[in-house]
Amino acid sequence: MTDNLNEKIEAFLALFDGNISAAHEALAQYQQQIQALPASPRIQPELTGEEIISVQGVSKRYKLGKQTVDALRDVTLSIRKGEFIAITGASGSGKSTLLQIIGCLDKPTSGKVTIESKETTYLSDNALSELRQNAIGFIFQSFYLQPFLRLNDNLAVPAMFTNKKKKDIDDKVDLLLQRVGLLERAKHFPKELSGGQIQRAAIARALVNNPRIILADEPTGNLDSANGRSIIELFRTIRDTLGTTIIVVTHDASIARQADRIIELKDGVIV
Protein backbone atom coordinates (compact mmCIF):
# COMPACT_ATOMS: atom_id res chain seq x y z
CA MET A 1 0.00 0.00 0.00
CA THR A 2 2.84 2.40 0.96
CA ASP A 3 4.80 1.61 -2.22
CA ASN A 4 1.70 2.25 -4.32
CA LEU A 5 1.09 5.59 -2.53
CA ASN A 6 4.73 6.62 -3.05
CA GLU A 7 4.47 5.80 -6.75
CA LYS A 8 1.36 8.02 -7.04
CA ILE A 9 3.09 10.89 -5.23
CA GLU A 10 6.19 10.57 -7.44
CA ALA A 11 4.01 10.51 -10.58
CA PHE A 12 2.15 13.61 -9.40
CA LEU A 13 5.41 15.49 -8.70
CA ALA A 14 6.77 14.44 -12.07
CA LEU A 15 4.01 16.46 -13.70
CA PHE A 16 5.68 19.55 -12.21
CA ASP A 17 9.29 18.48 -12.86
CA GLY A 18 9.76 17.89 -9.14
CA ASN A 19 8.76 21.42 -8.19
CA ILE A 20 7.09 20.80 -4.83
CA SER A 21 5.85 24.38 -4.43
CA ALA A 22 4.11 24.29 -7.81
CA ALA A 23 2.57 20.92 -6.95
CA HIS A 24 1.25 22.24 -3.64
CA GLU A 25 -0.25 25.29 -5.35
CA ALA A 26 -1.94 23.14 -8.00
CA LEU A 27 -3.35 20.82 -5.35
CA ALA A 28 -4.70 23.79 -3.34
CA GLN A 29 -6.39 25.23 -6.44
CA TYR A 30 -7.94 21.85 -7.20
CA GLN A 31 -9.36 21.58 -3.67
CA GLN A 32 -10.84 25.10 -3.97
CA GLN A 33 -12.49 24.16 -7.26
CA ILE A 34 -13.98 21.01 -5.71
CA GLN A 35 -15.36 22.97 -2.76
CA ALA A 36 -16.89 25.54 -5.12
CA LEU A 37 -18.84 22.91 -7.05
CA PRO A 38 -22.61 23.07 -6.44
CA ALA A 39 -24.09 20.29 -4.35
CA SER A 40 -25.54 17.40 -6.29
CA PRO A 41 -29.29 17.80 -6.73
CA ARG A 42 -31.33 15.68 -4.35
CA ILE A 43 -33.16 12.97 -6.24
CA GLN A 44 -36.67 12.64 -4.92
CA PRO A 45 -38.05 9.11 -4.81
CA GLU A 46 -40.88 8.24 -7.14
CA LEU A 47 -43.97 7.97 -4.97
CA THR A 48 -45.71 4.84 -6.15
CA GLY A 49 -46.91 3.45 -2.81
CA GLU A 50 -50.35 3.85 -1.33
CA GLU A 51 -51.06 7.09 0.53
CA ILE A 52 -51.06 6.60 4.30
CA ILE A 53 -51.25 10.25 5.49
CA SER A 54 -53.03 13.16 3.86
CA VAL A 55 -52.89 16.72 5.19
CA GLN A 56 -55.24 19.09 3.37
CA GLY A 57 -55.28 22.85 3.95
CA VAL A 58 -54.36 22.53 7.62
CA SER A 59 -53.98 25.69 9.70
CA LYS A 60 -53.40 25.96 13.43
CA ARG A 61 -54.01 29.17 15.38
CA TYR A 62 -53.15 29.71 19.03
CA LYS A 63 -54.13 32.44 21.45
CA LEU A 64 -51.24 33.66 23.61
CA GLY A 65 -52.72 36.29 25.85
CA LYS A 66 -53.95 39.01 23.51
CA GLN A 67 -51.79 37.78 20.64
CA THR A 68 -52.80 35.34 17.91
CA VAL A 69 -50.12 32.97 16.62
CA ASP A 70 -50.52 31.18 13.28
CA ALA A 71 -48.39 28.06 13.89
CA LEU A 72 -49.48 26.48 10.58
CA ARG A 73 -51.03 28.14 7.53
CA ASP A 74 -52.81 26.14 4.84
CA VAL A 75 -50.40 23.19 4.89
CA THR A 76 -51.06 20.45 2.34
CA LEU A 77 -48.96 17.32 1.90
CA SER A 78 -49.22 13.62 1.13
CA ILE A 79 -47.09 10.81 2.58
CA ARG A 80 -46.90 7.31 1.15
CA LYS A 81 -46.52 3.99 2.92
CA GLY A 82 -42.91 3.21 3.69
CA GLU A 83 -41.57 6.74 3.16
CA PHE A 84 -38.90 8.18 5.42
CA ILE A 85 -39.74 11.88 5.74
CA ALA A 86 -37.75 14.65 7.45
CA ILE A 87 -39.60 17.82 8.51
CA THR A 88 -37.16 20.70 8.95
CA GLY A 89 -37.23 24.40 9.69
CA ALA A 90 -36.11 27.00 12.19
CA SER A 91 -37.38 27.11 15.74
CA GLY A 92 -41.02 28.24 15.73
CA SER A 93 -41.60 27.25 12.09
CA GLY A 94 -44.40 24.82 13.01
CA LYS A 95 -42.53 21.50 12.80
CA SER A 96 -43.65 20.04 16.12
CA THR A 97 -47.18 21.41 15.72
CA LEU A 98 -47.51 19.61 12.38
CA LEU A 99 -46.19 16.38 13.90
CA GLN A 100 -48.64 16.59 16.82
CA ILE A 101 -51.56 17.14 14.44
CA ILE A 102 -50.51 14.20 12.25
CA GLY A 103 -50.20 12.11 15.41
CA CYS A 104 -53.71 13.05 16.60
CA LEU A 105 -52.28 14.72 19.72
CA ASP A 106 -53.73 18.07 18.61
CA LYS A 107 -56.46 19.21 16.24
CA PRO A 108 -56.16 21.78 13.45
CA THR A 109 -58.07 25.03 13.55
CA SER A 110 -59.08 24.36 9.95
CA GLY A 111 -58.37 21.79 7.26
CA LYS A 112 -58.37 18.02 7.60
CA VAL A 113 -55.98 15.14 8.29
CA THR A 114 -56.59 11.62 7.03
CA ILE A 115 -54.67 8.65 8.49
CA GLU A 116 -55.11 5.28 6.80
CA SER A 117 -58.31 6.50 5.11
CA LYS A 118 -59.74 7.75 8.43
CA GLU A 119 -60.46 11.48 8.59
CA THR A 120 -59.38 12.28 12.13
CA THR A 121 -61.45 15.48 12.43
CA TYR A 122 -64.63 13.52 13.00
CA LEU A 123 -63.28 10.68 15.15
CA SER A 124 -64.37 10.40 18.79
CA ASP A 125 -61.80 10.57 21.55
CA ASN A 126 -61.97 6.78 21.94
CA ALA A 127 -61.46 6.26 18.20
CA LEU A 128 -58.51 8.67 18.22
CA SER A 129 -56.96 6.83 21.16
CA GLU A 130 -57.37 3.53 19.35
CA LEU A 131 -55.78 4.97 16.20
CA ARG A 132 -52.82 6.32 18.17
CA GLN A 133 -52.39 3.03 20.00
CA ASN A 134 -52.58 0.74 16.98
CA ALA A 135 -51.25 2.76 14.07
CA ILE A 136 -48.75 5.28 15.46
CA GLY A 137 -45.58 5.00 17.52
CA PHE A 138 -44.15 8.14 19.16
CA ILE A 139 -40.50 8.96 19.90
CA PHE A 140 -39.57 12.20 21.61
CA GLN A 141 -36.35 14.05 22.36
CA SER A 142 -37.00 13.43 26.06
CA PHE A 143 -37.05 9.67 26.21
CA TYR A 144 -39.72 9.25 28.93
CA LEU A 145 -38.48 5.87 30.13
CA GLN A 146 -39.72 5.17 33.65
CA PRO A 147 -36.64 5.28 35.92
CA PHE A 148 -38.06 2.71 38.37
CA LEU A 149 -38.76 0.09 35.67
CA ARG A 150 -36.22 -2.23 34.13
CA LEU A 151 -35.69 -1.89 30.39
CA ASN A 152 -37.84 -4.86 29.37
CA ASP A 153 -40.70 -3.63 31.57
CA ASN A 154 -40.40 -0.12 30.08
CA LEU A 155 -40.87 -1.56 26.60
CA ALA A 156 -43.85 -3.64 27.68
CA VAL A 157 -45.86 -0.67 29.02
CA PRO A 158 -47.61 0.34 25.71
CA ALA A 159 -48.65 -3.28 25.06
CA MET A 160 -50.27 -3.62 28.50
CA PHE A 161 -53.24 -1.61 27.21
CA THR A 162 -53.95 -4.17 24.50
CA ASN A 163 -55.49 -7.64 24.61
CA LYS A 164 -52.13 -9.37 24.07
CA LYS A 165 -51.06 -12.19 26.39
CA LYS A 166 -48.12 -11.53 28.70
CA LYS A 167 -45.99 -14.22 27.06
CA ASP A 168 -46.61 -12.69 23.63
CA ILE A 169 -45.66 -9.26 24.97
CA ASP A 170 -42.49 -10.64 26.58
CA ASP A 171 -41.51 -12.41 23.36
CA LYS A 172 -42.07 -9.23 21.35
CA VAL A 173 -40.02 -7.17 23.82
CA ASP A 174 -37.11 -9.63 23.60
CA LEU A 175 -37.28 -9.56 19.81
CA LEU A 176 -37.23 -5.75 19.71
CA LEU A 177 -34.39 -5.53 22.23
CA GLN A 178 -32.41 -7.93 20.09
CA ARG A 179 -33.19 -5.87 16.97
CA VAL A 180 -31.83 -2.67 18.55
CA GLY A 181 -28.86 -4.43 20.14
CA LEU A 182 -30.00 -4.19 23.76
CA LEU A 183 -31.10 -7.71 24.67
CA GLU A 184 -28.23 -8.09 27.15
CA ARG A 185 -29.46 -4.90 28.87
CA ALA A 186 -33.03 -6.14 29.35
CA LYS A 187 -32.81 -6.17 33.16
CA HIS A 188 -30.98 -2.84 33.47
CA PHE A 189 -32.57 0.37 34.74
CA PRO A 190 -32.48 3.48 32.49
CA LYS A 191 -29.83 5.13 34.71
CA GLU A 192 -27.49 2.27 33.79
CA LEU A 193 -27.71 3.00 30.06
CA SER A 194 -25.98 5.54 27.82
CA GLY A 195 -27.92 8.24 25.95
CA GLY A 196 -27.69 6.32 22.69
CA GLN A 197 -28.89 3.11 24.35
CA ILE A 198 -31.84 4.91 25.94
CA GLN A 199 -32.90 6.36 22.58
CA ARG A 200 -32.66 2.93 20.92
CA ALA A 201 -34.81 1.61 23.75
CA ALA A 202 -37.34 4.38 23.11
CA ILE A 203 -37.46 3.36 19.44
CA ALA A 204 -38.00 -0.28 20.40
CA ARG A 205 -40.80 0.75 22.78
CA ALA A 206 -42.49 2.70 19.96
CA LEU A 207 -42.50 -0.50 17.87
CA VAL A 208 -44.00 -2.82 20.47
CA ASN A 209 -47.57 -2.49 19.11
CA ASN A 210 -46.49 -2.91 15.46
CA PRO A 211 -47.35 0.65 14.35
CA ARG A 212 -47.49 1.43 10.65
CA ILE A 213 -46.27 4.99 11.33
CA ILE A 214 -43.41 6.25 13.52
CA LEU A 215 -43.38 9.94 14.51
CA ALA A 216 -40.10 11.19 16.00
CA ASP A 217 -39.63 14.73 17.37
CA GLU A 218 -35.92 15.68 17.43
CA PRO A 219 -34.92 12.08 18.26
CA THR A 220 -31.19 12.85 17.99
CA GLY A 221 -31.28 16.24 19.75
CA ASN A 222 -29.72 14.94 22.98
CA LEU A 223 -27.14 12.70 21.29
CA ASP A 224 -23.66 13.21 19.91
CA SER A 225 -23.14 13.01 16.15
CA ALA A 226 -22.06 9.35 16.13
CA ASN A 227 -25.08 8.18 18.15
CA GLY A 228 -27.32 10.46 16.07
CA ARG A 229 -26.17 8.77 12.86
CA SER A 230 -26.70 5.32 14.36
CA ILE A 231 -30.28 6.23 15.32
CA ILE A 232 -31.05 7.40 11.77
CA GLU A 233 -29.50 4.21 10.38
CA LEU A 234 -31.78 2.27 12.74
CA PHE A 235 -34.80 4.17 11.38
CA ARG A 236 -33.79 3.26 7.83
CA THR A 237 -33.41 -0.40 8.82
CA ILE A 238 -36.87 -0.37 10.42
CA ARG A 239 -38.35 1.18 7.29
CA ASP A 240 -36.57 -1.26 4.98
CA THR A 241 -37.39 -4.40 6.98
CA LEU A 242 -40.87 -3.59 8.34
CA GLY A 243 -42.17 -1.12 5.75
CA THR A 244 -42.89 1.40 8.51
CA THR A 245 -43.58 4.99 7.49
CA ILE A 246 -41.21 7.25 9.44
CA ILE A 247 -41.56 11.00 9.97
CA VAL A 248 -38.73 12.75 11.78
CA VAL A 249 -38.73 16.38 12.91
CA THR A 250 -35.16 17.69 12.99
CA HIS A 251 -33.23 20.95 12.81
CA ASP A 252 -30.08 19.04 11.79
CA ALA A 253 -29.53 19.30 8.02
CA SER A 254 -27.11 16.34 7.98
CA ILE A 255 -29.79 14.15 9.57
CA ALA A 256 -32.52 15.42 7.23
CA ARG A 257 -30.44 14.62 4.14
CA GLN A 258 -30.59 10.92 5.02
CA ALA A 259 -34.37 10.83 4.61
CA ASP A 260 -36.15 10.02 1.34
CA ARG A 261 -37.78 13.43 1.23
CA ILE A 262 -37.43 16.73 3.09
CA ILE A 263 -40.40 18.93 3.96
CA GLU A 264 -39.22 22.38 5.03
CA LEU A 265 -41.42 24.74 7.01
CA LYS A 266 -40.99 28.47 7.44
CA ASP A 267 -43.44 30.57 9.45
CA GLY A 268 -45.99 27.77 9.31
CA VAL A 269 -45.84 27.33 5.52
CA ILE A 270 -44.16 24.64 3.40
CA VAL A 271 -41.37 26.21 1.33
C-alpha positions in Angstrom: 0.0 0.0 0.0 2.8 2.4 1.0 4.8 1.6 -2.2 1.7 2.2 -4.3 1.1 5.6 -2.5 4.7 6.6 -3.0 4.5 5.8 -6.7 1.4 8.0 -7.0 3.1 10.9 -5.2 6.2 10.6 -7.4 4.0 10.5 -10.6 2.2 13.6 -9.4 5.4 15.5 -8.7 6.8 14.4 -12.1 4.0 16.5 -13.7 5.7 19.5 -12.2 9.3 18.5 -12.9 9.8 17.9 -9.1 8.8 21.4 -8.2 7.1 20.8 -4.8 5.9 24.4 -4.4 4.1 24.3 -7.8 2.6 20.9 -6.9 1.3 22.2 -3.6 -0.2 25.3 -5.4 -1.9 23.1 -8.0 -3.4 20.8 -5.3 -4.7 23.8 -3.3 -6.4 25.2 -6.4 -7.9 21.9 -7.2 -9.4 21.6 -3.7 -10.8 25.1 -4.0 -12.5 24.2 -7.3 -14.0 21.0 -5.7 -15.4 23.0 -2.8 -16.9 25.5 -5.1 -18.8 22.9 -7.1 -22.6 23.1 -6.4 -24.1 20.3 -4.4 -25.5 17.4 -6.3 -29.3 17.8 -6.7 -31.3 15.7 -4.4 -33.2 13.0 -6.2 -36.7 12.6 -4.9 -38.1 9.1 -4.8 -40.9 8.2 -7.1 -44.0 8.0 -5.0 -45.7 4.8 -6.2 -46.9 3.4 -2.8 -50.3 3.9 -1.3 -51.1 7.1 0.5 -51.1 6.6 4.3 -51.2 10.2 5.5 -53.0 13.2 3.9 -52.9 16.7 5.2 -55.2 19.1 3.4 -55.3 22.8 4.0 -54.4 22.5 7.6 -54.0 25.7 9.7 -53.4 26.0 13.4 -54.0 29.2 15.4 -53.2 29.7 19.0 -54.1 32.4 21.5 -51.2 33.7 23.6 -52.7 36.3 25.9 -53.9 39.0 23.5 -51.8 37.8 20.6 -52.8 35.3 17.9 -50.1 33.0 16.6 -50.5 31.2 13.3 -48.4 28.1 13.9 -49.5 26.5 10.6 -51.0 28.1 7.5 -52.8 26.1 4.8 -50.4 23.2 4.9 -51.1 20.5 2.3 -49.0 17.3 1.9 -49.2 13.6 1.1 -47.1 10.8 2.6 -46.9 7.3 1.1 -46.5 4.0 2.9 -42.9 3.2 3.7 -41.6 6.7 3.2 -38.9 8.2 5.4 -39.7 11.9 5.7 -37.8 14.6 7.5 -39.6 17.8 8.5 -37.2 20.7 9.0 -37.2 24.4 9.7 -36.1 27.0 12.2 -37.4 27.1 15.7 -41.0 28.2 15.7 -41.6 27.2 12.1 -44.4 24.8 13.0 -42.5 21.5 12.8 -43.6 20.0 16.1 -47.2 21.4 15.7 -47.5 19.6 12.4 -46.2 16.4 13.9 -48.6 16.6 16.8 -51.6 17.1 14.4 -50.5 14.2 12.3 -50.2 12.1 15.4 -53.7 13.0 16.6 -52.3 14.7 19.7 -53.7 18.1 18.6 -56.5 19.2 16.2 -56.2 21.8 13.4 -58.1 25.0 13.5 -59.1 24.4 10.0 -58.4 21.8 7.3 -58.4 18.0 7.6 -56.0 15.1 8.3 -56.6 11.6 7.0 -54.7 8.6 8.5 -55.1 5.3 6.8 -58.3 6.5 5.1 -59.7 7.8 8.4 -60.5 11.5 8.6 -59.4 12.3 12.1 -61.4 15.5 12.4 -64.6 13.5 13.0 -63.3 10.7 15.2 -64.4 10.4 18.8 -61.8 10.6 21.6 -62.0 6.8 21.9 -61.5 6.3 18.2 -58.5 8.7 18.2 -57.0 6.8 21.2 -57.4 3.5 19.3 -55.8 5.0 16.2 -52.8 6.3 18.2 -52.4 3.0 20.0 -52.6 0.7 17.0 -51.3 2.8 14.1 -48.8 5.3 15.5 -45.6 5.0 17.5 -44.1 8.1 19.2 -40.5 9.0 19.9 -39.6 12.2 21.6 -36.4 14.1 22.4 -37.0 13.4 26.1 -37.1 9.7 26.2 -39.7 9.2 28.9 -38.5 5.9 30.1 -39.7 5.2 33.6 -36.6 5.3 35.9 -38.1 2.7 38.4 -38.8 0.1 35.7 -36.2 -2.2 34.1 -35.7 -1.9 30.4 -37.8 -4.9 29.4 -40.7 -3.6 31.6 -40.4 -0.1 30.1 -40.9 -1.6 26.6 -43.9 -3.6 27.7 -45.9 -0.7 29.0 -47.6 0.3 25.7 -48.7 -3.3 25.1 -50.3 -3.6 28.5 -53.2 -1.6 27.2 -54.0 -4.2 24.5 -55.5 -7.6 24.6 -52.1 -9.4 24.1 -51.1 -12.2 26.4 -48.1 -11.5 28.7 -46.0 -14.2 27.1 -46.6 -12.7 23.6 -45.7 -9.3 25.0 -42.5 -10.6 26.6 -41.5 -12.4 23.4 -42.1 -9.2 21.4 -40.0 -7.2 23.8 -37.1 -9.6 23.6 -37.3 -9.6 19.8 -37.2 -5.8 19.7 -34.4 -5.5 22.2 -32.4 -7.9 20.1 -33.2 -5.9 17.0 -31.8 -2.7 18.5 -28.9 -4.4 20.1 -30.0 -4.2 23.8 -31.1 -7.7 24.7 -28.2 -8.1 27.2 -29.5 -4.9 28.9 -33.0 -6.1 29.4 -32.8 -6.2 33.2 -31.0 -2.8 33.5 -32.6 0.4 34.7 -32.5 3.5 32.5 -29.8 5.1 34.7 -27.5 2.3 33.8 -27.7 3.0 30.1 -26.0 5.5 27.8 -27.9 8.2 26.0 -27.7 6.3 22.7 -28.9 3.1 24.3 -31.8 4.9 25.9 -32.9 6.4 22.6 -32.7 2.9 20.9 -34.8 1.6 23.7 -37.3 4.4 23.1 -37.5 3.4 19.4 -38.0 -0.3 20.4 -40.8 0.8 22.8 -42.5 2.7 20.0 -42.5 -0.5 17.9 -44.0 -2.8 20.5 -47.6 -2.5 19.1 -46.5 -2.9 15.5 -47.4 0.7 14.4 -47.5 1.4 10.7 -46.3 5.0 11.3 -43.4 6.2 13.5 -43.4 9.9 14.5 -40.1 11.2 16.0 -39.6 14.7 17.4 -35.9 15.7 17.4 -34.9 12.1 18.3 -31.2 12.9 18.0 -31.3 16.2 19.7 -29.7 14.9 23.0 -27.1 12.7 21.3 -23.7 13.2 19.9 -23.1 13.0 16.1 -22.1 9.3 16.1 -25.1 8.2 18.2 -27.3 10.5 16.1 -26.2 8.8 12.9 -26.7 5.3 14.4 -30.3 6.2 15.3 -31.1 7.4 11.8 -29.5 4.2 10.4 -31.8 2.3 12.7 -34.8 4.2 11.4 -33.8 3.3 7.8 -33.4 -0.4 8.8 -36.9 -0.4 10.4 -38.4 1.2 7.3 -36.6 -1.3 5.0 -37.4 -4.4 7.0 -40.9 -3.6 8.3 -42.2 -1.1 5.7 -42.9 1.4 8.5 -43.6 5.0 7.5 -41.2 7.2 9.4 -41.6 11.0 10.0 -38.7 12.8 11.8 -38.7 16.4 12.9 -35.2 17.7 13.0 -33.2 20.9 12.8 -30.1 19.0 11.8 -29.5 19.3 8.0 -27.1 16.3 8.0 -29.8 14.1 9.6 -32.5 15.4 7.2 -30.4 14.6 4.1 -30.6 10.9 5.0 -34.4 10.8 4.6 -36.1 10.0 1.3 -37.8 13.4 1.2 -37.4 16.7 3.1 -40.4 18.9 4.0 -39.2 22.4 5.0 -41.4 24.7 7.0 -41.0 28.5 7.4 -43.4 30.6 9.5 -46.0 27.8 9.3 -45.8 27.3 5.5 -44.2 24.6 3.4 -41.4 26.2 1.3 
